[in-house]
Amino acid sequence: MPKKKAKKKKKKIISKKKSKVKSTAPKQDKELIYKTKKDWISKALVNKSQYEKKYKASIKDNDGFWKKEGKRINWIKPYTKIKDVKYSKSDVKIKWFYDGTLNASANCIDRHLKKNKDKTAIIWVGDDPKVQKKISYKELHKEVSKAANGLKELGVKKGDRVTIYLTMIPELAYTMLACARIGAVHSIIFGGFSPDSISGRINDCESDYLITADEGVRGGKIIPLKSIADEALVNCPNVKKNV
C-alpha cells in the first residue's frame, strides 16, 4: 500500500500591529540656566580670563602658586612649607602651610579694620526673612572681643574645647570667632539635636564648656535649647561650665 502523503499544515501568519504605549514617565524639564548679569560681571573681583590664568598657573607650578596665594592673609609666624599631602590605602594626610602660625579670628576681622571697618562683614537673615541685620567689621570686632573677654573671665583658655549649641543667630558667629581668638577649639552642634546627641558629641570631644541660649527659633518652631542642654549635661560630668 502506498503511503499517504502527510498533509502539510498551513501556518497561520498573524500580523501583530505594534501598539503605541503611552509613557507614564514625567517629561524632564530642560535645565534652567540663569545668565549672570552684566552689572555683576563688571563688579566681580576676578573675570573669566583672570580665573583661567590663575588656574593654569596652579596646575603648572602648584607649590609656587599657593606660596604666593597664602600671603594674602596675615601670619603671626610666616610659613616656609606649603603642603604635605598623601592619599593612599595605608596613609592619608593633608597638611597646608603647616610650619606657619596664624589666628583665624584676626584674619576674619582685624585685617579688615584699617580700610573697611564700616563695610558689611555679615548679612544675617532671621528665621522670619523680614528680620535682617547687617553687621560691619567694626561691630563684629566689638562683639567678638566682648565674647572672647567674657569666655576668658570664665576660665576658657588656649587648647580648651568649647561646644556651641545655638541656632542661626549672630551670637553663633560671635562665639565661634571668640573661641578662635582665644585659641580654644570649638565644636558646633546643630540647634535641633536631642539631649542624647548632644551629650554624645560633648563626651566624644571631651568638651570643657557648653554655650547655649534659653531658646531658639527654627521654621517658626520654638526650640527650648537650655532645657535640652540641661538634660544632656546630666550625662556630661566633665563639663566645667554651661554658659
C-alpha positions as CSV (number, residue, x, y, z in Angstrom):
1,M,0.0,0.0,0.0
2,P,1.5,3.3,-1.0
3,K,2.0,5.6,2.0
4,K,-0.3,8.5,2.1
5,K,1.5,11.8,1.9
6,A,1.3,13.8,5.0
7,K,-0.7,16.9,4.6
8,K,1.2,20.0,5.0
9,K,-0.1,22.1,7.9
10,K,-0.8,25.6,6.8
11,K,0.8,28.0,9.1
12,K,-1.4,30.9,10.0
13,I,0.6,34.1,9.9
14,I,-0.8,36.5,12.4
15,S,0.4,40.0,11.9
16,K,0.8,41.9,15.1
17,K,0.4,45.6,14.9
18,K,2.7,47.5,17.1
19,S,0.6,49.1,19.8
20,K,1.5,52.6,20.8
21,V,2.2,52.6,24.5
22,K,1.9,56.0,26.2
23,S,4.8,56.6,28.5
24,T,3.7,57.5,32.1
25,A,7.2,58.8,32.9
26,P,7.2,62.6,33.6
27,K,8.7,64.7,31.0
28,Q,12.1,66.1,32.1
29,D,12.3,69.8,32.2
30,K,15.1,71.5,30.3
31,E,17.9,72.6,32.5
32,L,17.4,76.2,33.5
33,I,20.5,78.4,33.0
34,Y,20.5,81.8,34.5
35,K,22.9,84.2,32.8
36,T,25.0,86.3,35.1
37,K,24.0,90.0,34.9
38,K,26.5,92.2,33.1
39,D,26.5,94.6,36.1
40,W,27.6,91.7,38.4
41,I,30.3,90.7,36.0
42,S,31.7,94.2,35.8
43,K,31.9,94.4,39.7
44,A,33.4,90.9,40.1
45,L,36.9,90.8,41.6
46,V,38.0,88.2,39.0
47,N,36.8,87.8,35.4
48,K,36.9,84.6,33.3
49,S,40.3,85.3,31.7
50,Q,41.9,86.1,35.1
51,Y,40.5,82.9,36.6
52,E,41.7,80.8,33.7
53,K,45.2,82.4,34.0
54,K,45.3,81.6,37.8
55,Y,44.1,78.1,37.2
56,K,46.7,77.3,34.6
57,A,49.4,78.7,37.0
58,S,48.1,76.5,39.8
59,I,48.5,73.4,37.5
60,K,51.9,74.4,36.1
61,D,53.5,75.2,39.5
62,N,51.2,74.2,42.3
63,D,53.6,74.9,45.2
64,G,54.7,78.2,43.7
65,F,51.1,79.2,43.2
66,W,50.0,78.5,46.8
67,K,53.2,80.0,48.2
68,K,52.1,83.3,46.7
69,E,48.3,82.9,47.4
70,G,49.0,82.1,51.1
71,K,50.5,85.6,51.6
72,R,47.1,87.2,51.1
73,I,46.3,86.6,54.7
74,N,48.2,87.7,57.9
75,W,50.6,85.3,59.6
76,I,52.0,85.5,63.1
77,K,54.8,83.2,62.1
78,P,55.3,83.1,58.3
79,Y,55.2,79.6,56.6
80,T,58.1,78.1,54.7
81,K,56.4,74.8,53.9
82,I,53.5,74.7,51.5
83,K,51.9,71.3,51.7
84,D,52.4,67.7,52.7
85,V,49.5,65.7,51.1
86,K,49.2,62.0,50.5
87,Y,46.2,59.8,49.5
88,S,46.8,56.1,49.7
89,K,45.1,53.0,51.2
90,S,47.6,52.9,54.0
91,D,48.2,56.6,54.7
92,V,46.1,59.8,54.3
93,K,47.5,63.1,55.4
94,I,46.6,66.7,54.5
95,K,48.9,69.5,55.7
96,W,48.9,73.0,54.3
97,F,51.3,75.8,55.4
98,Y,52.0,73.6,58.4
99,D,55.0,75.3,59.9
100,G,53.3,78.7,60.0
101,T,51.1,80.2,62.7
102,L,48.0,82.5,62.3
103,N,44.9,83.5,64.1
104,A,41.7,82.7,62.2
105,S,39.6,85.3,64.1
106,A,42.2,88.1,63.4
107,N,42.2,87.2,59.7
108,C,38.4,87.2,59.5
109,I,38.1,90.6,61.3
110,D,41.2,92.6,62.3
111,R,42.9,92.8,59.0
112,H,39.8,94.5,57.5
113,L,39.5,97.2,60.2
114,K,42.0,99.6,58.8
115,K,40.3,100.2,55.4
116,N,36.9,98.5,55.7
117,K,35.7,98.9,59.3
118,D,32.3,100.2,58.1
119,K,31.9,97.7,55.4
120,T,29.4,94.9,56.0
121,A,31.0,91.7,57.3
122,I,27.9,89.6,57.9
123,I,24.4,89.8,56.4
124,W,22.2,88.0,58.9
125,V,18.6,86.9,58.0
126,G,16.4,85.6,60.8
127,D,14.0,82.7,60.9
128,D,11.5,85.3,59.7
129,P,13.1,86.7,56.5
130,K,11.7,90.1,57.3
131,V,14.1,90.2,60.3
132,Q,17.5,91.1,58.9
133,K,20.7,92.7,60.1
134,K,23.9,94.0,58.5
135,I,26.9,93.7,60.8
136,S,30.0,95.8,60.0
137,Y,33.6,94.7,60.6
138,K,33.8,97.3,63.4
139,E,30.7,96.0,65.1
140,L,31.8,92.4,64.6
141,H,35.2,93.2,66.2
142,K,33.5,94.7,69.2
143,E,31.1,91.8,69.8
144,V,33.7,89.1,69.3
145,S,36.1,90.9,71.6
146,K,33.4,91.1,74.3
147,A,32.6,87.4,73.9
148,A,36.3,86.4,74.0
149,N,36.9,88.5,77.1
150,G,33.8,87.0,78.8
151,L,35.0,83.5,78.0
152,K,38.5,84.2,79.4
153,E,36.9,85.5,82.6
154,L,35.1,82.2,82.9
155,G,38.4,80.3,82.5
156,V,38.4,79.4,78.9
157,K,42.0,79.3,77.6
158,K,44.0,78.1,74.6
159,G,43.5,74.5,73.9
160,D,40.2,74.1,75.8
161,R,37.3,72.6,74.0
162,V,34.1,74.6,73.8
163,T,30.8,73.1,72.5
164,I,28.4,75.6,70.9
165,Y,24.7,74.7,70.9
166,L,22.8,77.6,69.2
167,T,20.5,78.3,66.3
168,M,21.5,80.5,63.4
169,I,21.8,83.8,65.2
170,P,24.7,86.4,65.1
171,E,25.8,85.3,68.6
172,L,26.8,81.9,67.0
173,A,29.3,83.7,64.8
174,Y,30.5,85.9,67.6
175,T,31.1,82.8,69.9
176,M,32.8,80.8,67.2
177,L,35.2,83.7,66.3
178,A,35.8,84.4,70.0
179,C,36.9,80.8,70.6
180,A,39.3,81.1,67.6
181,R,40.6,84.4,69.0
182,I,41.5,82.8,72.3
183,G,42.8,79.6,70.7
184,A,40.1,77.4,72.1
185,V,38.8,74.5,70.0
186,H,35.1,74.9,69.1
187,S,32.6,72.3,68.2
188,I,29.2,73.4,66.8
189,I,26.1,71.3,67.4
190,F,23.0,71.6,65.2
191,G,20.3,73.5,67.0
192,G,17.7,70.8,66.6
193,F,19.6,67.9,68.2
194,S,18.3,65.8,71.1
195,P,19.9,65.5,74.5
196,D,21.5,62.2,73.7
197,S,23.0,63.5,70.5
198,I,24.4,66.5,72.4
199,S,25.9,64.5,75.3
200,G,27.5,62.0,72.9
201,R,29.2,64.8,71.0
202,I,30.3,66.6,74.1
203,N,31.8,63.4,75.6
204,D,33.4,62.3,72.4
205,C,35.5,65.5,72.1
206,E,35.9,65.8,75.9
207,S,34.5,69.3,75.9
208,D,35.2,71.6,78.8
209,Y,32.4,74.2,78.3
210,L,29.0,74.4,76.7
211,I,27.5,77.6,75.3
212,T,23.8,77.8,74.5
213,A,20.7,80.1,74.8
214,D,17.4,80.0,76.6
215,E,15.6,79.1,73.4
216,G,15.8,79.4,69.6
217,V,13.5,79.6,66.6
218,R,13.7,77.3,63.6
219,G,11.0,77.1,61.0
220,G,8.7,79.1,63.2
221,K,9.0,76.5,66.0
222,I,10.4,77.4,69.4
223,I,13.3,75.1,70.4
224,P,13.9,75.0,74.2
225,L,17.7,74.9,73.9
226,K,18.5,75.4,77.6
227,S,16.3,72.7,78.9
228,I,17.6,70.3,76.2
229,A,21.2,71.2,77.2
230,D,20.4,70.7,80.9
231,E,19.1,67.2,80.1
232,A,22.2,66.4,78.1
233,L,24.6,67.7,80.8
234,V,23.3,65.1,83.2
235,N,25.5,62.6,81.2
236,C,28.4,65.0,80.8
237,P,30.3,65.1,84.1
238,N,33.5,66.7,82.7
239,V,31.8,70.0,81.6
240,K,33.1,72.7,83.8
241,K,30.6,75.4,82.9
242,N,27.4,75.9,80.9
243,V,27.1,79.5,79.5
